[in-house]
Amino acid sequence: MTQDLTNLAFNLLPAVIVALLAYYFFSQYVKEQDGQRRFQLHKANQANALPQKLQAYERITLFLERISPGNLVSRVKPYSDDANEYEALLLRTITEEFEHNLSQQIYITQECWNVVRTAKSATAALIRKTNMSDKVDTSDKLRETILRDLMDRAAPSDTALQFIKQEVSEII
């Protein structure tokens, strides 16, 4: 009886080994095919997403150009001579522009979005700081002082634009 079991075990051992090897190679093949399928799908998605990403960078670039203090004060005219009202109008314009472009953050990197938010905040701070100056008492004086200050230093949006250009050059 033990001899029969031993013979049976020796006869089944090659079959079990072949079955295990077949299972191993088949599972590896399936994993490889799945990986290739995922890669092809990812590649196709990337090809479809690239135009959307580039469009998002274009819109963010336009946003930064529109909130650049020089462009902003040239485009947004004051309603009255009150500098505080003009400051509020400029800040409201920046906020509206930003809110209009909020959805673009899903297409750009988090680091880039943080740079854009920082540029927006720095631009608003620049306008507030300029309006608090003793030299500013009218909206026209506020506009003039903002433009004069920009001659001495770069606008916050210029730094963000440089960052975007660098990031887009890495994508393309």
Secondary structure, 3 states (H helix, E strand, C coil): CHHHHHHHHHHHHHHHHHHHHHHHHHHHHHHHHHHHHHHHHHHHHHHHHHHHHHHHHHHHHHHHHHHCHHHHHHHCCCCCCCHHHHHHHHHHHHHHHHHHCHHHHHCCCHHHHHHHHHHHHHHHHHHHHHHCCCCCCCHHHHHHHHHHHHHHCCCHHHHHHHHHHHHHHHHC
